[in-house]
Amino acid sequence: MSIFDGYLAGQQSNLEKLRRLPHFTDLCGSIINLYERATELVPKNSRPIFGRLLLLSHGNLFVCRELTLRGLPDDSQQ
């Protein structure tokens, strides 16, 4: 196994362990519910940019969740 394969295996292991933690699943579930509710509140006659921004934010949420689940210390610091 190469060093990179070992790195990826470690990342996958972190992802599998952390994704089942209740505080993580509860928080992410609540945020997804907020996004679904927000889509219902966007006025039908609003400019398309608002819907696009909401969709972009939703996609970024998934990226952030995935990075958090990998457990990399540098990804958790601001």
C-alpha positions as CSV (number, residue, x, y, z in Angstrom):
1,M,0.0,0.0,0.0
2,S,1.4,3.4,-1.0
3,I,1.5,6.3,1.4
4,F,-1.3,7.9,-0.4
5,D,-3.4,4.8,-0.2
6,G,-2.8,4.7,3.5
7,Y,-3.9,8.3,3.8
8,L,-7.1,7.7,1.9
9,A,-7.8,4.6,4.0
10,G,-7.4,6.7,7.2
11,Q,-9.7,9.4,5.8
12,Q,-12.4,6.8,4.9
13,S,-12.1,5.3,8.4
14,N,-12.6,8.7,10.0
15,L,-15.6,9.4,7.7
16,E,-17.3,6.1,8.6
17,K,-16.8,6.6,12.4
18,L,-17.8,10.3,12.6
19,R,-20.8,10.2,10.3
20,R,-22.7,8.1,12.9
21,L,-22.2,10.5,15.8
22,P,-25.6,11.7,17.0
23,H,-24.6,15.3,17.4
24,F,-23.3,15.4,13.8
25,T,-26.4,13.7,12.3
26,D,-28.8,15.8,14.3
27,L,-27.1,19.1,13.4
28,C,-26.8,18.2,9.7
29,G,-30.4,17.0,9.6
30,S,-31.6,20.3,11.1
31,I,-29.6,22.3,8.6
32,I,-31.0,20.3,5.7
33,N,-34.5,20.9,7.0
34,L,-33.7,24.7,7.1
35,Y,-32.6,24.7,3.5
36,E,-35.8,22.8,2.4
37,R,-37.9,25.3,4.3
38,A,-35.9,28.2,2.8
39,T,-36.7,27.0,-0.8
40,E,-40.4,27.2,0.1
41,L,-39.9,30.8,1.2
42,V,-38.2,32.1,-1.9
43,P,-40.9,34.2,-3.7
44,K,-41.8,32.7,-7.1
45,N,-41.3,36.1,-8.8
46,S,-37.8,36.7,-7.3
47,R,-34.7,37.0,-9.5
48,P,-33.1,33.6,-10.3
49,I,-29.9,34.7,-8.6
50,F,-31.5,34.1,-5.2
51,G,-32.4,30.5,-6.0
52,R,-28.9,29.9,-7.4
53,L,-27.2,31.3,-4.3
54,L,-29.4,29.1,-2.1
55,L,-28.5,26.1,-4.2
56,L,-24.8,27.0,-4.1
57,S,-25.0,27.3,-0.3
58,H,-26.6,23.9,-0.1
59,G,-23.8,22.4,-2.2
60,N,-21.2,24.0,-0.1
61,L,-22.8,22.6,3.0
62,F,-22.3,19.1,1.7
63,V,-18.6,19.8,1.0
64,C,-18.1,21.2,4.5
65,R,-19.8,18.2,6.0
66,E,-17.5,15.8,4.1
67,L,-14.4,17.7,5.1
68,T,-15.4,17.8,8.7
69,L,-16.1,14.0,8.7
70,R,-12.5,13.4,7.4
71,G,-11.2,14.7,10.7
72,L,-8.3,16.8,9.4
73,P,-7.2,19.3,12.1
74,D,-6.4,22.0,9.5
75,D,-10.0,21.9,8.2
76,S,-11.4,22.6,11.6
77,Q,-9.5,25.8,12.3
78,Q,-10.2,29.3,11.1
